[in-house]
Amino acid sequence: MRSTLKAALAALATVAFTSGGTFGDGHSLTGNLKIFLDTSNPAPRATMEAMIGRFQEMHPDLEIDVTVIDREEYKTQIRNFLSANPPDVANWYAANRMRPYVEAGLFEDVSDLWQDPEIAANLASTKGALTIDGKQWGVPYTYYQWGVYYRKDIYEELGLSEAADWEQFVANCQAILDSGRKCFTIGTKFLWTAGGWFDYLNMRTNGFDFHMSLAAGDVSWEDDRVRQTFANWRQLIDMGAFIDNHQTYSWQEALPFIVNGEAVHYLMGNFAVAPLRDAGLTDDQIDFYQFPVINSAVLLAEDAPTDTFHIPANAENKEAARAFLKFVVSEDEQTEINNGSNLGQLPVNAKSSVDDDKFLREGFAMLSTNSPGGVAQFWDRDAPAEMAKVSMEGFQEFMVKPDDLDRILSRLERARQRIYN
């Protein structure tokens, strides 16, 4: 489904900001600004339309055309419309998901926006995810945290505290196992959940830059540093830390284990909170903490999948497009579009206010102030699609058959040499 929303965007504006209809040197923005969006679901669509309406109110001489395309159709159409008839602004995703369009010369270099002191300071945690070859190719507009969600009431029962390092993490796990419970629920039926575990173990063992180099195909899967990541993972597997038969469960099907108290932790994105609450757990029973330090020599980095805006290289109104991108990441707009009645996620601007939800508050603090190592986009976004698939198959297989690690890594290394070459 494709629809164009052109009329009365200004009527959607409910908040007037102070730009006064000018940009940069003080002259008014004019002409036509074409924006393509994949936010076809009702809530994000309404959020984007209202935001564009506020921008329209700031720039009354600018005509804005908005085209909303079904998300799945957008994925298949983006290369064509960037090449043949590009808009001035298009939304997409960070890191490796934007790489093909950067390398094809279809996205505009917007490093000049990131030289703005406000953007440089307040969006620092996401800069790496928008950077390729030392340049920035878009801006983020929303993201959400991953972390360790756990049964706080069971921690209190067992006298445990949140783990700050790997040794305490493992010791907590042993205490939980001794109580007759599993440490971690997980459902690897659809593979990506194992990708989350690999992300954290590898970033905590070897750091963000190494992790990104591996995703880019620049490191052998048989490298000793990769083997150390799997050695850390195996420590938990050999303890029996994960629920049995996890390969038969989806992530949703793994939820009852933590709800029923049969498992105590879930390494997952913040989207797991709503179903945990719906299942009857209260905020007094569930809590969240940052995945602990493994190697103190590397900076903490996080998984925080990030949605983005870009300017196509052949856009016609790049001045207005740059003004729109600056508007999107501004403190007030980030507060507005990410609140609970809109996207319900985290603002990318460290000065913005976060919605009054304890998990969003904790995630915002973590990503804004305690993730100096960088923000990864999740393995199936950071690695090319074919490599992500074959490697996540290997992660799942390793969790079931850890003795087969050498064979698994050999297979992944052959795939790396084939796929990247």
Secondary structure by P-SEA (a helix, b strand, c coil): cbbbbccccccccccccccccccccccccccbbbbbbcccccaaaaaaaaaaaaaaaacccbbbbbbbccaaaaaacaaaaaccccccbbbbbccccaaaaaaacccccccccccccccccccccccccccccccccccccccccccccccaaaaaaacccccccaaaaaaaaaaaaaaccccbbbbcccaaaaaaaaaaaaaaaccaaaaaaaaacccccccaaaaaaaaaaaaaaaaccccccccccccccaaaaaaacccccccccccaaaaaaaaccccccccccccccccccccbbbbbbbbbcccccccccaaaaaaaaaaaacaaaaaaaacccccccccccccccccccaaaaaaaaaaaccccccccccccccccaaaaaaaaaaaaaaaacccaaaaaaaaaaaaaaaaac
